[in-house]
Amino acid sequence: MWMVSRMENLDLRVSSSCAKSIGTIVSIIGALTMTMYEGPPIVYTSSTPTKLNGSDLSPQASWFVGGFLSAIAAFMLAILFVFQTAIIRAYPAELMVTLICCAFVVMQSSIVSLIAERNPSAWKLRPDLELIAIVYSAVLLVCLRSVASIWVLRQKGPFFVAMFKPIGIVIAVVMGVTFLGDTLYLGSVVGAVIIAIGFYTVMWGKAKEEKMLQDIPAQGMESSSHNVPLLQNTTLQA
């Protein structure tokens, strides 16, 4: 999507573009490793996974539906990053753009929630852990994250923001093991290492590409400074 919208350049003859391409593929492989491969447990806990009430889907159907919806979500997120980058570069006001995006998210979520949950008692807020989770999600996961993402979109572009998504999988695993007592499996560790390698490869390629872009104007100024005395000499001789 970013190459189609011409927000990122891909030239496999350049080492920075090769690094970004290879790093992206490695990060995807790492994310798939953490998702598809479990392996033996490394840090074992006795907690049992919580099952959702009313879940009538078989594991195979859940994997298919979840994978299909995740693919659609990733595609739509890429489109969102492209549009947000174009908007924020034309209208550089991060707070206003975030406010408009959050307003549309509230409207869409309200419609879906009213259709999915028809029990009025489920909408009652109680002063417990559930209320803390809602406030935490609203302040940190929606407001602050949206402002930071839009600011980085304006500064670095959509590719830089999207590369932090695989890192979120690693952070989720670490938080789950630390605070929720989840079991740490070998597949999670291997996938996290692969994601880290791919992430730093992409960051290296991006940094090298930016350095090359900064060196181009400097080289142009040096060449022009060398040409000016020659032009002056010719005019004086004439």
N, C-alpha and C positions, 0 to 999 in steps of 0.2 A: 504494500500500500504506500509506503513512504517513497519507494523508487518510482512508482506510477505517478505520484503527486510531485515528483522532482524535489522532495525535501531532503533526500539522501542520494549521494552519488555512489555507484558501484562500478569500479574499474578493477578487474582482477589482475591487471598488470601492475597495479600499485600495491605495495605491501600493506598499507593501512586498510585498504578495502578487503584484501584477503584475510587480514586479522579479524576484521569485523564479521565477515561471512563465516569464517571457521569458528569464532567464538560464539556466534549465535547458534550454529548447529550443535556445538558442544553443550551449550546451556540447555537447549531443547532435549538433548540426549540425557543430560543429568536430571531434568525434571521428569522425563519419562521413566528413568531408572527409579527415582524415589516413589513414583506412583505405581509402577507395574511390578517392581521387584521388591520383595519383603526381606527374605533371608532370615538367618537365625537371630534371635534377640540378643542384644548386647547389654542393655540396661533393662532388666525385667521388673515389672510391677504387677501386683495382684489385682489391679483394678480391671473391671470388665467393661467392654464398650457398651455405651448406651444405645438402645434400639429405639427408633422412632415409632411412636404409636400410630397404628393404622397403616403401616407400611406393608402392602400386599405384593410388592414387586419382588421377583426372584433376583438373586445376585447377578445373573447374566443380564436380565432386563435392566437392572439398576446400572450396571457398567455401561451398557449401550446407551441408555437415555442420558446418563451423566456425561459420558464422553461426547455425545452429540451436542448437548447443551453447552458444554465447556468450549467446544470448537466454535459454536455460534457466538458465545460470549467473547472469546478471544478475537474473532473477526470484527465484531461490532466495537470492541474496545480499540482496535487499531484504527478503525474509521473515526472514532471519537477523538483519538489523539491527533489525527491529521486535521480534523475540523477545528479542534481547540487551538492547535498551533497557528492555523491561518487566522483565526479570530483574534487571538491574543497578540499577534504581531501587527495586525491592523488596528487593534484597539487595546493598547497596553494598560489595562486596568484589571489586575488579578482579582481584587475583591469583588468588583461588579460582575465579572464573568463567573466567578464562583457562586455568587448569590443567584444569578440566573440559572445556572446548572442545577444547583441544589433545589431551587423552586420547582423546576421541571421534574426532578427526581422525586420530590415529595408528592407531587400530583400523580405521577405514574405509580409510585408505591402505594399510595392511598387507594387507588382504583383496584390494583391487584390484591391488596390486603382485604378490602371489603368483599371481593369476590371469593377469595380463598378462605377467609375466616368469618363465618356468619354468627358466631356465638358472641353476644354482647359482653359477657363476663370476661372474655379474653382480652378486652381492650382496657380493662381497669388497671391502673398503675398502683403498685403497692410499694411502700418504702423498704425495699429489700434488695437483694443482689440483682434482681432483674432490672430495677430502676437504675442502679449504678451502671449496669452493662449498657442500657439505653443511652444514658448521658455520656458515657465514655465513647460509645460509637458515634454519637452525634457530634461531639466536640473534636475528638482526635481523628477518627477514621473518616469523617465526612468533611468537616470544615478545614482543619489544619492540613490534612493530606491533600485536599483539593486545591487549596491555595499554593502549597508547595509544588504540587505536580504542574499546575498551570504556570507558575513562575519558571520552573525548569524547562517547560515546553517552550517558553519564549526565549530563554537563554541558550538552550542546547538543542532543542528539537525533539520530535516524538521518539526517535530511535533510542536516545539516551534514557528517557523515562521508561520505555517498555522493557529495557534490559534489567530493570530492578524487579520485575515481576517474578522471575525465578528465584531471586534472593528471598522474596516473601515466603516461598515454600520452605526454605531452610529456617527462616525465623519462626514460622508456625510450628515446625517440628521441635525446635529448641524450646519454645514457650510451652508447648504441650508436655514435653518431658519434664520441664522444670516446675511448672505450676499445676498441671492437671494430672501428673503421674502417669503419662502415657509410656508405653514400652518403646524403647529405642531399638530399631532393627538395623541390621547390617546394610540393607538396601538404602536406608535413609542416609547413612554415613557416606556410602559410596556415591550416591547421587549428589549429596551436598558438596563433596570434593570436586566432582565433575562440573557442577554448576559454578563453583568458585573459579575453577580454571577457565571456563568459558567466559565468565563475567570479566575477569581481569584481562583476558585476551581482547575482548571487545573494547574495554576501557583504554588499553594500550593503543589499539588501532585508532580509536577516536582521538586520543591525545596527539598521536603522530599526525593525523590528518589536520587537526587544528593548527599544529605547529607549521605544517607545510603551507597552509593558507596564510598564516602570518608572515612567512618568509617571502611570499610572492611579491607583496608591495615593497618590501625592503630591497629586493633584488631589482625591481623596476626603478626605484629611486637611485640606486647605485649606478645602474646603466645610464640613466638620464644625466646624472652628475658627470659621468665620464664623457658624454657626448656634448655637453654644453661648451667646454673650452674649444673643441674642434670647430663648432659652428661659429664661435666668436672669432677664431683665427681666420676662417675662410672669409668672413665679412670684413675683417680688417684688411686682409690682403686684396679684396676686391676694391 
